[in-house]
Amino acid sequence: MLKINQIKSIKNFCLWCCDELENEVKLCPSVKCPLWKFRKGRNPNDGSFAPTQIELKCSDCQEDKTEVIKCSFKDCPLYPYRLNK
């Protein structure tokens, strides 16, 4: 189950990605993003969340899992959850 802090972090990440424009987050066309269903700050409760989705998004940013482990982007809202911690 996705915890509220993870949902809040996903929403904050989406806001960052969309230049802090909440309307842009709502209209986001990136449906292939592993976080897309959670961009509005709530869990869709359709069983679609797997704990690895944040890690998948981190893998989009970094080249491989080793780089995700060494991630230095501590200001990223997903940083605390990058390895499903």
PDB file of N, CA, C and O in Angstrom:
ATOM      1  N   MET A   1       0.838  -1.187   0.000  1.00  0.00           N
ATOM      2  CA  MET A   1       0.000   0.000   0.000  1.00  0.00           C
ATOM      3  C   MET A   1       0.881   1.248   0.000  1.00  0.00           C
ATOM      4  O   MET A   1       1.880   1.314   0.716  1.00  0.00           O
ATOM      5  N   LEU A   2       0.521   2.182  -0.766  1.00  0.00           N
ATOM      6  CA  LEU A   2       1.271   3.429  -0.866  1.00  0.00           C
ATOM      7  C   LEU A   2       0.987   4.296   0.346  1.00  0.00           C
ATOM      8  O   LEU A   2      -0.170   4.562   0.671  1.00  0.00           O
ATOM      9  N   LYS A   3       2.031   4.729   1.007  1.00  0.00           N
ATOM     10  CA  LYS A   3       1.880   5.561   2.199  1.00  0.00           C
ATOM     11  C   LYS A   3       1.660   7.012   1.799  1.00  0.00           C
ATOM     12  O   LYS A   3       2.068   7.436   0.718  1.00  0.00           O
ATOM     13  N   ILE A   4       1.017   7.764   2.675  1.00  0.00           N
ATOM     14  CA  ILE A   4       0.680   9.163   2.409  1.00  0.00           C
ATOM     15  C   ILE A   4       1.926   9.992   2.110  1.00  0.00           C
ATOM     16  O   ILE A   4       1.880  10.877   1.255  1.00  0.00           O
ATOM     17  N   ASN A   5       3.035   9.727   2.793  1.00  0.00           N
ATOM     18  CA  ASN A   5       4.259  10.479   2.531  1.00  0.00           C
ATOM     19  C   ASN A   5       4.781  10.215   1.117  1.00  0.00           C
ATOM     20  O   ASN A   5       5.304  11.124   0.472  1.00  0.00           O
ATOM     21  N   GLN A   6       4.644   8.991   0.637  1.00  0.00           N
ATOM     22  CA  GLN A   6       5.061   8.664  -0.718  1.00  0.00           C
ATOM     23  C   GLN A   6       4.170   9.379  -1.728  1.00  0.00           C
ATOM     24  O   GLN A   6       4.659   9.903  -2.729  1.00  0.00           O
ATOM     25  N   ILE A   7       2.880   9.403  -1.471  1.00  0.00           N
ATOM     26  CA  ILE A   7       1.945  10.083  -2.371  1.00  0.00           C
ATOM     27  C   ILE A   7       2.268  11.570  -2.424  1.00  0.00           C
ATOM     28  O   ILE A   7       2.285  12.166  -3.501  1.00  0.00           O
ATOM     29  N   LYS A   8       2.524  12.168  -1.269  1.00  0.00           N
ATOM     30  CA  LYS A   8       2.867  13.587  -1.209  1.00  0.00           C
ATOM     31  C   LYS A   8       4.178  13.848  -1.963  1.00  0.00           C
ATOM     32  O   LYS A   8       4.300  14.851  -2.666  1.00  0.00           O
ATOM     33  N   SER A   9       5.142  12.958  -1.819  1.00  0.00           N
ATOM     34  CA  SER A   9       6.412  13.103  -2.519  1.00  0.00           C
ATOM     35  C   SER A   9       6.238  12.991  -4.024  1.00  0.00           C
ATOM     36  O   SER A   9       6.884  13.718  -4.779  1.00  0.00           O
ATOM     37  N   ILE A  10       5.375  12.089  -4.466  1.00  0.00           N
ATOM     38  CA  ILE A  10       5.102  11.951  -5.897  1.00  0.00           C
ATOM     39  C   ILE A  10       4.456  13.227  -6.432  1.00  0.00           C
ATOM     40  O   ILE A  10       4.837  13.728  -7.490  1.00  0.00           O
ATOM     41  N   LYS A  11       3.479  13.747  -5.693  1.00  0.00           N
ATOM     42  CA  LYS A  11       2.839  14.987  -6.135  1.00  0.00           C
ATOM     43  C   LYS A  11       3.856  16.123  -6.214  1.00  0.00           C
ATOM     44  O   LYS A  11       3.859  16.891  -7.176  1.00  0.00           O
ATOM     45  N   ASN A  12       4.709  16.229  -5.215  1.00  0.00           N
ATOM     46  CA  ASN A  12       5.738  17.266  -5.217  1.00  0.00           C
ATOM     47  C   ASN A  12       6.708  17.095  -6.379  1.00  0.00           C
ATOM     48  O   ASN A  12       7.140  18.078  -6.981  1.00  0.00           O
ATOM     49  N   PHE A  13       7.048  15.856  -6.693  1.00  0.00           N
ATOM     50  CA  PHE A  13       7.917  15.598  -7.843  1.00  0.00           C
ATOM     51  C   PHE A  13       7.230  16.040  -9.135  1.00  0.00           C
ATOM     52  O   PHE A  13       7.849  16.672  -9.991  1.00  0.00           O
ATOM     53  N   CYS A  14       5.959  15.705  -9.266  1.00  0.00           N
ATOM     54  CA  CYS A  14       5.205  16.087 -10.471  1.00  0.00           C
ATOM     55  C   CYS A  14       5.101  17.609 -10.593  1.00  0.00           C
ATOM     56  O   CYS A  14       5.204  18.156 -11.691  1.00  0.00           O
ATOM     57  N   LEU A  15       4.899  18.278  -9.479  1.00  0.00           N
ATOM     58  CA  LEU A  15       4.873  19.746  -9.503  1.00  0.00           C
ATOM     59  C   LEU A  15       6.214  20.295  -9.967  1.00  0.00           C
ATOM     60  O   LEU A  15       6.265  21.225 -10.773  1.00  0.00           O
ATOM     61  N   TRP A  16       7.297  19.721  -9.461  1.00  0.00           N
ATOM     62  CA  TRP A  16       8.633  20.143  -9.880  1.00  0.00           C
ATOM     63  C   TRP A  16       8.811  19.922 -11.384  1.00  0.00           C
ATOM     64  O   TRP A  16       9.334  20.787 -12.087  1.00  0.00           O
ATOM     65  N   CYS A  17       8.381  18.783 -11.859  1.00  0.00           N
ATOM     66  CA  CYS A  17       8.507  18.434 -13.278  1.00  0.00           C
ATOM     67  C   CYS A  17       7.712  19.399 -14.164  1.00  0.00           C
ATOM     68  O   CYS A  17       8.107  19.678 -15.296  1.00  0.00           O
ATOM     69  N   CYS A  18       6.604  19.899 -13.646  1.00  0.00           N
ATOM     70  CA  CYS A  18       5.713  20.796 -14.403  1.00  0.00           C
ATOM     71  C   CYS A  18       5.887  22.257 -14.006  1.00  0.00           C
ATOM     72  O   CYS A  18       4.942  23.041 -14.095  1.00  0.00           O
ATOM     73  N   ASP A  19       7.080  22.625 -13.574  1.00  0.00           N
ATOM     74  CA  ASP A  19       7.385  24.018 -13.214  1.00  0.00           C
ATOM     75  C   ASP A  19       6.439  24.606 -12.165  1.00  0.00           C
ATOM     76  O   ASP A  19       6.084  25.784 -12.219  1.00  0.00           O
ATOM     77  N   GLU A  20       6.039  23.767 -11.215  1.00  0.00           N
ATOM     78  CA  GLU A  20       5.189  24.189 -10.087  1.00  0.00           C
ATOM     79  C   GLU A  20       3.784  24.629 -10.510  1.00  0.00           C
ATOM     80  O   GLU A  20       3.100  25.324  -9.759  1.00  0.00           O
ATOM     81  N   LEU A  21       3.356  24.229 -11.699  1.00  0.00           N
ATOM     82  CA  LEU A  21       2.027  24.595 -12.195  1.00  0.00           C
ATOM     83  C   LEU A  21       1.075  23.417 -12.004  1.00  0.00           C
ATOM     84  O   LEU A  21       1.126  22.433 -12.742  1.00  0.00           O
ATOM     85  N   GLU A  22       0.208  23.536 -11.003  1.00  0.00           N
ATOM     86  CA  GLU A  22      -0.690  22.429 -10.669  1.00  0.00           C
ATOM     87  C   GLU A  22      -1.595  22.033 -11.836  1.00  0.00           C
ATOM     88  O   GLU A  22      -1.880  20.850 -12.022  1.00  0.00           O
ATOM     89  N   ASN A  23      -2.040  22.998 -12.612  1.00  0.00           N
ATOM     90  CA  ASN A  23      -2.884  22.685 -13.756  1.00  0.00           C
ATOM     91  C   ASN A  23      -2.129  21.832 -14.785  1.00  0.00           C
ATOM     92  O   ASN A  23      -2.718  20.963 -15.428  1.00  0.00           O
ATOM     93  N   GLU A  24      -0.827  22.087 -14.934  1.00  0.00           N
ATOM     94  CA  GLU A  24      -0.017  21.291 -15.852  1.00  0.00           C
ATOM     95  C   GLU A  24       0.126  19.856 -15.362  1.00  0.00           C
ATOM     96  O   GLU A  24       0.184  18.922 -16.162  1.00  0.00           O
ATOM     97  N   VAL A  25       0.180  19.685 -14.045  1.00  0.00           N
ATOM     98  CA  VAL A  25       0.239  18.343 -13.477  1.00  0.00           C
ATOM     99  C   VAL A  25      -1.041  17.583 -13.829  1.00  0.00           C
ATOM    100  O   VAL A  25      -0.990  16.420 -14.227  1.00  0.00           O
ATOM    101  N   LYS A  26      -2.173  18.241 -13.681  1.00  0.00           N
ATOM    102  CA  LYS A  26      -3.456  17.604 -14.005  1.00  0.00           C
ATOM    103  C   LYS A  26      -3.550  17.225 -15.468  1.00  0.00           C
ATOM    104  O   LYS A  26      -4.142  16.202 -15.812  1.00  0.00           O
ATOM    105  N   LEU A  27      -2.967  18.049 -16.337  1.00  0.00           N
ATOM    106  CA  LEU A  27      -3.039  17.829 -17.783  1.00  0.00           C
ATOM    107  C   LEU A  27      -1.855  17.035 -18.330  1.00  0.00           C
ATOM    108  O   LEU A  27      -1.732  16.873 -19.544  1.00  0.00           O
ATOM    109  N   CYS A  28      -0.998  16.546 -17.467  1.00  0.00           N
ATOM    110  CA  CYS A  28       0.225  15.858 -17.881  1.00  0.00           C
ATOM    111  C   CYS A  28      -0.077  14.751 -18.895  1.00  0.00           C
ATOM    112  O   CYS A  28      -0.894  13.869 -18.632  1.00  0.00           O
ATOM    113  N   PRO A  29       0.592  14.803 -20.064  1.00  0.00           N
ATOM    114  CA  PRO A  29       0.366  13.791 -21.095  1.00  0.00           C
ATOM    115  C   PRO A  29       1.283  12.574 -20.977  1.00  0.00           C
ATOM    116  O   PRO A  29       1.195  11.659 -21.796  1.00  0.00           O
ATOM    117  N   SER A  30       2.152  12.549 -19.982  1.00  0.00           N
ATOM    118  CA  SER A  30       3.159  11.481 -19.869  1.00  0.00           C
ATOM    119  C   SER A  30       2.585  10.224 -19.209  1.00  0.00           C
ATOM    120  O   SER A  30       3.015   9.829 -18.125  1.00  0.00           O
ATOM    121  N   VAL A  31       1.626   9.613 -19.866  1.00  0.00           N
ATOM    122  CA  VAL A  31       0.938   8.457 -19.280  1.00  0.00           C
ATOM    123  C   VAL A  31       1.860   7.252 -19.090  1.00  0.00           C
ATOM    124  O   VAL A  31       1.517   6.336 -18.342  1.00  0.00           O
ATOM    125  N   LYS A  32       3.007   7.232 -19.740  1.00  0.00           N
ATOM    126  CA  LYS A  32       3.951   6.123 -19.566  1.00  0.00           C
ATOM    127  C   LYS A  32       4.833   6.301 -18.337  1.00  0.00           C
ATOM    128  O   LYS A  32       5.579   5.392 -17.972  1.00  0.00           O
ATOM    129  N   CYS A  33       4.754   7.451 -17.707  1.00  0.00           N
ATOM    130  CA  CYS A  33       5.507   7.693 -16.481  1.00  0.00           C
ATOM    131  C   CYS A  33       4.962   6.762 -15.396  1.00  0.00           C
ATOM    132  O   CYS A  33       3.747   6.675 -15.219  1.00  0.00           O
ATOM    133  N   PRO A  34       5.843   6.063 -14.665  1.00  0.00           N
ATOM    134  CA  PRO A  34       5.347   5.167 -13.623  1.00  0.00           C
ATOM    135  C   PRO A  34       4.586   5.875 -12.504  1.00  0.00           C
ATOM    136  O   PRO A  34       3.880   5.228 -11.730  1.00  0.00           O
ATOM    137  N   LEU A  35       4.724   7.190 -12.413  1.00  0.00           N
ATOM    138  CA  LEU A  35       4.066   7.945 -11.343  1.00  0.00           C
ATOM    139  C   LEU A  35       2.794   8.646 -11.807  1.00  0.00           C
ATOM    140  O   LEU A  35       2.123   9.288 -11.000  1.00  0.00           O
ATOM    141  N   TRP A  36       2.455   8.538 -13.066  1.00  0.00           N
ATOM    142  CA  TRP A  36       1.369   9.309 -13.668  1.00  0.00           C
ATOM    143  C   TRP A  36       0.042   9.163 -12.915  1.00  0.00           C
ATOM    144  O   TRP A  36      -0.650  10.156 -12.691  1.00  0.00           O
ATOM    145  N   LYS A  37      -0.308   7.970 -12.534  1.00  0.00           N
ATOM    146  CA  LYS A  37      -1.596   7.746 -11.851  1.00  0.00           C
ATOM    147  C   LYS A  37      -1.671   8.425 -10.489  1.00  0.00           C
ATOM    148  O   LYS A  37      -2.758   8.626  -9.948  1.00  0.00           O
ATOM    149  N   PHE A  38      -0.521   8.773  -9.941  1.00  0.00           N
ATOM    150  CA  PHE A  38      -0.450   9.336  -8.588  1.00  0.00           C
ATOM    151  C   PHE A  38      -0.140  10.824  -8.606  1.00  0.00           C
ATOM    152  O   PHE A  38       0.056  11.419  -7.546  1.00  0.00           O
ATOM    153  N   ARG A  39      -0.090  11.440  -9.781  1.00  0.00           N
ATOM    154  CA  ARG A  39       0.356  12.832  -9.943  1.00  0.00           C
ATOM    155  C   ARG A  39      -0.522  13.842  -9.226  1.00  0.00           C
ATOM    156  O   ARG A  39      -0.056  14.935  -8.903  1.00  0.00           O
ATOM    157  N   LYS A  40      -1.766  13.511  -8.972  1.00  0.00           N
ATOM    158  CA  LYS A  40      -2.691  14.446  -8.319  1.00  0.00           C
ATOM    159  C   LYS A  40      -2.636  14.361  -6.803  1.00  0.00           C
ATOM    160  O   LYS A  40      -3.396  15.038  -6.110  1.00  0.00           O
ATOM    161  N   GLY A  41      -1.741  13.535  -6.290  1.00  0.00           N
ATOM    162  CA  GLY A  41      -1.572  13.446  -4.844  1.00  0.00           C
ATOM    163  C   GLY A  41      -2.511  12.498  -4.152  1.00  0.00           C
ATOM    164  O   GLY A  41      -2.768  12.637  -2.956  1.00  0.00           O
ATOM    165  N   ARG A  42      -3.026  11.537  -4.883  1.00  0.00           N
ATOM    166  CA  ARG A  42      -3.873  10.529  -4.228  1.00  0.00           C
ATOM    167  C   ARG A  42      -3.649   9.171  -4.884  1.00  0.00           C
ATOM    168  O   ARG A  42      -3.229   9.068  -6.036  1.00  0.00           O
ATOM    169  N   ASN A  43      -3.943   8.149  -4.116  1.00  0.00           N
ATOM    170  CA  ASN A  43      -3.783   6.778  -4.564  1.00  0.00           C
ATOM    171  C   ASN A  43      -5.050   6.368  -5.304  1.00  0.00           C
ATOM    172  O   ASN A  43      -6.141   6.487  -4.746  1.00  0.00           O
ATOM    173  N   PRO A  44      -4.940   5.883  -6.559  1.00  0.00           N
ATOM    174  CA  PRO A  44      -6.146   5.515  -7.296  1.00  0.00           C
ATOM    175  C   PRO A  44      -6.836   4.267  -6.750  1.00  0.00           C
ATOM    176  O   PRO A  44      -7.938   3.934  -7.185  1.00  0.00           O
ATOM    177  N   ASN A  45      -6.203   3.572  -5.801  1.00  0.00           N
ATOM    178  CA  ASN A  45      -6.792   2.383  -5.166  1.00  0.00           C
ATOM    179  C   ASN A  45      -7.295   1.349  -6.166  1.00  0.00           C
ATOM    180  O   ASN A  45      -8.297   0.675  -5.928  1.00  0.00           O
ATOM    181  N   ASP A  46      -6.593   1.234  -7.281  1.00  0.00           N
ATOM    182  CA  ASP A  46      -6.967   0.207  -8.247  1.00  0.00           C
ATOM    183  C   ASP A  46      -5.967  -0.948  -8.240  1.00  0.00           C
ATOM    184  O   ASP A  46      -5.963  -1.787  -9.141  1.00  0.00           O
ATOM    185  N   GLY A  47      -5.123  -0.979  -7.211  1.00  0.00           N
ATOM    186  CA  GLY A  47      -4.138  -2.041  -7.089  1.00  0.00           C
ATOM    187  C   GLY A  47      -2.953  -1.864  -8.023  1.00  0.00           C
ATOM    188  O   GLY A  47      -2.142  -2.777  -8.177  1.00  0.00           O
ATOM    189  N   SER A  48      -2.846  -0.698  -8.648  1.00  0.00           N
ATOM    190  CA  SER A  48      -1.810  -0.504  -9.648  1.00  0.00           C
ATOM    191  C   SER A  48      -0.449  -0.154  -9.061  1.00  0.00           C
ATOM    192  O   SER A  48       0.555  -0.208  -9.770  1.00  0.00           O
ATOM    193  N   PHE A  49      -0.396   0.199  -7.796  1.00  0.00           N
ATOM    194  CA  PHE A  49       0.886   0.611  -7.240  1.00  0.00           C
ATOM    195  C   PHE A  49       1.718  -0.575  -6.833  1.00  0.00           C
ATOM    196  O   PHE A  49       1.273  -1.457  -6.098  1.00  0.00           O
ATOM    197  N   ALA A  50       2.933  -0.575  -7.325  1.00  0.00           N
ATOM    198  CA  ALA A  50       3.937  -1.521  -6.865  1.00  0.00           C
ATOM    199  C   ALA A  50       5.036  -0.676  -6.233  1.00  0.00           C
ATOM    200  O   ALA A  50       5.360   0.392  -6.754  1.00  0.00           O
ATOM    201  N   PRO A  51       5.613  -1.125  -5.130  1.00  0.00           N
ATOM    202  CA  PRO A  51       6.632  -0.317  -4.464  1.00  0.00           C
ATOM    203  C   PRO A  51       7.800   0.071  -5.362  1.00  0.00           C
ATOM    204  O   PRO A  51       8.548   0.993  -5.038  1.00  0.00           O
ATOM    205  N   THR A  52       7.961  -0.605  -6.462  1.00  0.00           N
ATOM    206  CA  THR A  52       9.089  -0.312  -7.343  1.00  0.00           C
ATOM    207  C   THR A  52       8.818   0.847  -8.300  1.00  0.00           C
ATOM    208  O   THR A  52       9.724   1.228  -9.041  1.00  0.00           O
ATOM    209  N   GLN A  53       7.630   1.419  -8.321  1.00  0.00           N
ATOM    210  CA  GLN A  53       7.341   2.485  -9.281  1.00  0.00           C
ATOM    211  C   GLN A  53       8.190   3.722  -9.059  1.00  0.00           C
ATOM    212  O   GLN A  53       8.627   4.345 -10.027  1.00  0.00           O
ATOM    213  N   ILE A  54       8.435   4.092  -7.818  1.00  0.00           N
ATOM    214  CA  ILE A  54       9.325   5.223  -7.551  1.00  0.00           C
ATOM    215  C   ILE A  54      10.733   4.857  -8.005  1.00  0.00           C
ATOM    216  O   ILE A  54      11.434   5.670  -8.605  1.00  0.00           O
ATOM    217  N   GLU A  55      11.132   3.636  -7.715  1.00  0.00           N
ATOM    218  CA  GLU A  55      12.458   3.183  -8.160  1.00  0.00           C
ATOM    219  C   GLU A  55      12.556   3.193  -9.690  1.00  0.00           C
ATOM    220  O   GLU A  55      13.608   3.521 -10.240  1.00  0.00           O
ATOM    221  N   LEU A  56      11.476   2.840 -10.371  1.00  0.00           N
ATOM    222  CA  LEU A  56      11.472   2.899 -11.835  1.00  0.00           C
ATOM    223  C   LEU A  56      11.666   4.325 -12.323  1.00  0.00           C
ATOM    224  O   LEU A  56      12.409   4.566 -13.274  1.00  0.00           O
ATOM    225  N   LYS A  57      11.001   5.266 -11.675  1.00  0.00           N
ATOM    226  CA  LYS A  57      11.158   6.670 -12.047  1.00  0.00           C
ATOM    227  C   LYS A  57      12.588   7.124 -11.791  1.00  0.00           C
ATOM    228  O   LYS A  57      13.161   7.862 -12.592  1.00  0.00           O
ATOM    229  N   CYS A  58      13.160   6.687 -10.684  1.00  0.00           N
ATOM    230  CA  CYS A  58      14.552   7.027 -10.392  1.00  0.00           C
ATOM    231  C   CYS A  58      15.493   6.429 -11.441  1.00  0.00           C
ATOM    232  O   CYS A  58      16.505   7.035 -11.793  1.00  0.00           O
ATOM    233  N   SER A  59      15.158   5.257 -11.926  1.00  0.00           N
ATOM    234  CA  SER A  59      15.970   4.633 -12.970  1.00  0.00           C
ATOM    235  C   SER A  59      15.882   5.398 -14.287  1.00  0.00           C
ATOM    236  O   SER A  59      16.798   5.331 -15.106  1.00  0.00           O
ATOM    237  N   ASP A  60      14.778   6.129 -14.495  1.00  0.00           N
ATOM    238  CA  ASP A  60      14.684   6.999 -15.674  1.00  0.00           C
ATOM    239  C   ASP A  60      15.714   8.119 -15.591  1.00  0.00           C
ATOM    240  O   ASP A  60      16.281   8.537 -16.601  1.00  0.00           O
ATOM    241  N   CYS A  61      15.945   8.593 -14.375  1.00  0.00           N
ATOM    242  CA  CYS A  61      16.871   9.699 -14.141  1.00  0.00           C
ATOM    243  C   CYS A  61      18.325   9.214 -14.142  1.00  0.00           C
ATOM    244  O   CYS A  61      19.199   9.855 -14.725  1.00  0.00           O
ATOM    245  N   GLN A  62      18.567   8.105 -13.501  1.00  0.00           N
ATOM    246  CA  GLN A  62      19.905   7.525 -13.406  1.00  0.00           C
ATOM    247  C   GLN A  62      20.016   6.362 -14.381  1.00  0.00           C
ATOM    248  O   GLN A  62      19.000   5.833 -14.832  1.00  0.00           O
ATOM    249  N   GLU A  63      21.215   5.967 -14.703  1.00  0.00           N
ATOM    250  CA  GLU A  63      21.411   4.927 -15.716  1.00  0.00           C
ATOM    251  C   GLU A  63      21.109   3.520 -15.237  1.00  0.00           C
ATOM    252  O   GLU A  63      20.598   2.708 -16.008  1.00  0.00           O
ATOM    253  N   ASP A  64      21.408   3.214 -13.997  1.00  0.00           N
ATOM    254  CA  ASP A  64      21.148   1.868 -13.486  1.00  0.00           C
ATOM    255  C   ASP A  64      20.965   1.911 -11.971  1.00  0.00           C
ATOM    256  O   ASP A  64      21.092   2.962 -11.343  1.00  0.00           O
ATOM    257  N   LYS A  65      20.669   0.766 -11.411  1.00  0.00           N
ATOM    258  CA  LYS A  65      20.366   0.706  -9.976  1.00  0.00           C
ATOM    259  C   LYS A  65      21.544   1.179  -9.126  1.00  0.00           C
ATOM    260  O   LYS A  65      21.347   1.785  -8.073  1.00  0.00           O
ATOM    261  N   THR A  66      22.764   0.903  -9.579  1.00  0.00           N
ATOM    262  CA  THR A  66      23.940   1.363  -8.860  1.00  0.00           C
ATOM    263  C   THR A  66      23.957   2.875  -8.766  1.00  0.00           C
ATOM    264  O   THR A  66      24.307   3.435  -7.727  1.00  0.00           O
ATOM    265  N   GLU A  67      23.577   3.541  -9.857  1.00  0.00           N
ATOM    266  CA  GLU A  67      23.534   5.006  -9.867  1.00  0.00           C
ATOM    267  C   GLU A  67      22.382   5.532  -8.998  1.00  0.00           C
ATOM    268  O   GLU A  67      22.497   6.594  -8.385  1.00  0.00           O
ATOM    269  N   VAL A  68      21.283   4.788  -8.950  1.00  0.00           N
ATOM    270  CA  VAL A  68      20.167   5.179  -8.072  1.00  0.00           C
ATOM    271  C   VAL A  68      20.631   5.134  -6.619  1.00  0.00           C
ATOM    272  O   VAL A  68      20.293   6.015  -5.828  1.00  0.00           O
ATOM    273  N   ILE A  69      21.396   4.119  -6.272  1.00  0.00           N
ATOM    274  CA  ILE A  69      21.926   3.992  -4.909  1.00  0.00           C
ATOM    275  C   ILE A  69      22.819   5.184  -4.573  1.00  0.00           C
ATOM    276  O   ILE A  69      22.767   5.711  -3.462  1.00  0.00           O
ATOM    277  N   LYS A  70      23.640   5.608  -5.538  1.00  0.00           N
ATOM    278  CA  LYS A  70      24.587   6.705  -5.316  1.00  0.00           C
ATOM    279  C   LYS A  70      23.988   8.083  -5.576  1.00  0.00           C
ATOM    280  O   LYS A  70      24.708   9.080  -5.529  1.00  0.00           O
ATOM    281  N   CYS A  71      22.719   8.160  -5.843  1.00  0.00           N
ATOM    282  CA  CYS A  71      22.069   9.420  -6.211  1.00  0.00           C
ATOM    283  C   CYS A  71      22.460  10.553  -5.262  1.00  0.00           C
ATOM    284  O   CYS A  71      22.451  10.397  -4.041  1.00  0.00           O
ATOM    285  N   SER A  72      22.800  11.691  -5.856  1.00  0.00           N
ATOM    286  CA  SER A  72      23.198  12.845  -5.050  1.00  0.00           C
ATOM    287  C   SER A  72      22.152  13.962  -5.075  1.00  0.00           C
ATOM    288  O   SER A  72      22.393  15.041  -4.534  1.00  0.00           O
ATOM    289  N   PHE A  73      21.000  13.718  -5.693  1.00  0.00           N
ATOM    290  CA  PHE A  73      19.931  14.712  -5.789  1.00  0.00           C
ATOM    291  C   PHE A  73      19.056  14.664  -4.536  1.00  0.00           C
ATOM    292  O   PHE A  73      17.895  14.257  -4.590  1.00  0.00           O
ATOM    293  N   LYS A  74      19.626  15.080  -3.422  1.00  0.00           N
ATOM    294  CA  LYS A  74      18.925  14.981  -2.138  1.00  0.00           C
ATOM    295  C   LYS A  74      17.743  15.921  -2.023  1.00  0.00           C
ATOM    296  O   LYS A  74      16.914  15.757  -1.128  1.00  0.00           O
ATOM    297  N   ASP A  75      17.646  16.907  -2.913  1.00  0.00           N
ATOM    298  CA  ASP A  75      16.497  17.820  -2.911  1.00  0.00           C
ATOM    299  C   ASP A  75      15.293  17.238  -3.654  1.00  0.00           C
ATOM    300  O   ASP A  75      14.196  17.793  -3.581  1.00  0.00           O
ATOM    301  N   CYS A  76      15.484  16.139  -4.359  1.00  0.00           N
ATOM    302  CA  CYS A  76      14.394  15.499  -5.099  1.00  0.00           C
ATOM    303  C   CYS A  76      13.373  14.939  -4.111  1.00  0.00           C
ATOM    304  O   CYS A  76      13.751  14.270  -3.150  1.00  0.00           O
ATOM    305  N   PRO A  77      12.084  15.202  -4.333  1.00  0.00           N
ATOM    306  CA  PRO A  77      11.054  14.680  -3.426  1.00  0.00           C
ATOM    307  C   PRO A  77      11.028  13.148  -3.342  1.00  0.00           C
ATOM    308  O   PRO A  77      10.535  12.589  -2.362  1.00  0.00           O
ATOM    309  N   LEU A  78      11.558  12.474  -4.368  1.00  0.00           N
ATOM    310  CA  LEU A  78      11.550  11.009  -4.373  1.00  0.00           C
ATOM    311  C   LEU A  78      12.770  10.396  -3.692  1.00  0.00           C
ATOM    312  O   LEU A  78      12.804   9.191  -3.441  1.00  0.00           O
ATOM    313  N   TYR A  79      13.761  11.215  -3.397  1.00  0.00           N
ATOM    314  CA  TYR A  79      15.028  10.717  -2.857  1.00  0.00           C
ATOM    315  C   TYR A  79      14.859   9.753  -1.668  1.00  0.00           C
ATOM    316  O   TYR A  79      15.491   8.696  -1.662  1.00  0.00           O
ATOM    317  N   PRO A  80      14.040  10.077  -0.675  1.00  0.00           N
ATOM    318  CA  PRO A  80      13.924   9.159   0.472  1.00  0.00           C
ATOM    319  C   PRO A  80      13.323   7.797   0.112  1.00  0.00           C
ATOM    320  O   PRO A  80      13.463   6.840   0.873  1.00  0.00           O
ATOM    321  N   TYR A  81      12.661   7.704  -1.030  1.00  0.00           N
ATOM    322  CA  TYR A  81      11.957   6.469  -1.407  1.00  0.00           C
ATOM    323  C   TYR A  81      12.596   5.765  -2.600  1.00  0.00           C
ATOM    324  O   TYR A  81      12.043   4.791  -3.112  1.00  0.00           O
ATOM    325  N   ARG A  82      13.752   6.249  -3.048  1.00  0.00           N
ATOM    326  CA  ARG A  82      14.347   5.774  -4.297  1.00  0.00           C
ATOM    327  C   ARG A  82      14.655   4.291  -4.305  1.00  0.00           C
ATOM    328  O   ARG A  82      14.687   3.675  -5.370  1.00  0.00           O
ATOM    329  N   LEU A  83      14.879   3.717  -3.163  1.00  0.00           N
ATOM    330  CA  LEU A  83      15.175   2.278  -3.081  1.00  0.00           C
ATOM    331  C   LEU A  83      14.115   1.563  -2.266  1.00  0.00           C
ATOM    332  O   LEU A  83      14.395   0.570  -1.595  1.00  0.00           O
ATOM    333  N   ASN A  84      12.894   2.078  -2.330  1.00  0.00           N
ATOM    334  CA  ASN A  84      11.765   1.501  -1.603  1.00  0.00           C
ATOM    335  C   ASN A  84      12.062   1.426  -0.109  1.00  0.00           C
ATOM    336  O   ASN A  84      11.755   0.432   0.549  1.00  0.00           O
ATOM    337  N   LYS A  85      12.661   2.492   0.414  1.00  0.00           N
ATOM    338  CA  LYS A  85      12.994   2.543   1.847  1.00  0.00           C
ATOM    339  C   LYS A  85      11.813   3.051   2.631  1.00  0.00           C
ATOM    340  O   LYS A  85      11.889   3.169   3.854  1.00  0.00           O
TER     341      LYS A  85
END
